[in-house]
């Protein structure tokens, strides 16, 4: 793959949050019906006004700022003091044991952690197992690093007892020389939570075939219906080469601080630090201080946030399903992934018309894999009333172009 092809594969113009870069000035020539009235809603990301950051965010940031240079210029992998506290809290959260000085790094967002993790493990020509559908950056970064994507289908339309990756396909990939596996659980965009049996099987297979596993657990706190969660790093037979990615982002509404953490095999974390030292030096020094309040929010804070998100999820599911739009129930996270019925236009054009005609922004399913081009992703971490009204407008636009 040439350098131009590698950068083209990154495809930022259609990535979530980039819709305003698209030219939709000529859509009125093919528009049917009147524009729908209503408050504009951007489902491509969460609304931090509707769900403000954890209460300690501003206070902790101010403390970091007041520390001046000591906080501004931390070690490349992050402030030693902050890392120590993080290691203790993440160890308690995941049920694993993390060495603060060797197995943990603070990154510029979880996206930064993913870039560093794949950049530290994928060689040119390396076979990399990638779940489909899954987080949009997984595929793009594997291509950028000249890796070879080995697709692993994800079942997410059935009930939760049957959902998850095709483990037979995964084992076949490992037998055929795949040496890196990257995935998210809870899955972005579907909200599938991998079962304990699935996580145990992945851990065993990775250990047997000496596969490096990169697991994105960003939404592992936002669990619905008392869903249980199994951390790969805490398995009895955990792979020796594993990187776990976490962060105070969507769940805690701290996306604007661009903070992520990664922990795992010390030699891989060391590689990530060396790469970070070249790419960004460190996660923003003052922002790192916000992590001092993460994973120790006030009592019942997370329970309230879960209840509020679950209520929005359930209302949107009712709206879409009553309109005949197939939508799986997310077990966690803040995403819905409706599958559109047959339309007279392609999904890309539908997404553009939806924003133009209804003031609703969603992300095309093509961002998450080649098999889900007829789906759209919505981040329902929004004002409840506005989200419900926007979902109803989505249904109206679907009906305008339904075959």
Buried (B, 14 or more C-beta within 10 A) or exposed (E): BEEEEBEEBEBEEBBBEEBEEEEBEEBEEEEEEEEBEBEEBBBBBBBBEBBEBBEBBEEBBEBBBEBEEEBBEBBBBBBEBBBEBBBEBBBEBBEBEBEBEBBBBBBBBBBBBBBBBBBBBBEEEBBBBBBBBBBBBBBBBBBBBBBBBBBBBBEBEEEBEEBBBBBEBBBBBBEEEBBBBBBBBBBBBBBBBBBEEBBBBBBBBBBEBEBBBBBBBBBBBBBBEEBEBBBBBBBEEBBEBBBBBBBBBBBBBBBEBBBBBBBBBEEBBBBBBBBBEEEBEBBBBBBBBBBBBBBEBEEEEBEEBBEBBBEBBEBBBEBBEEBEBBBBBBBBBBBBBBBBBEBEBEBEBBBBBBBBBBBBBBBBBBBBBEBBBBBBBBBBBBBBEBBBBBBBBBBBBBEBBBE
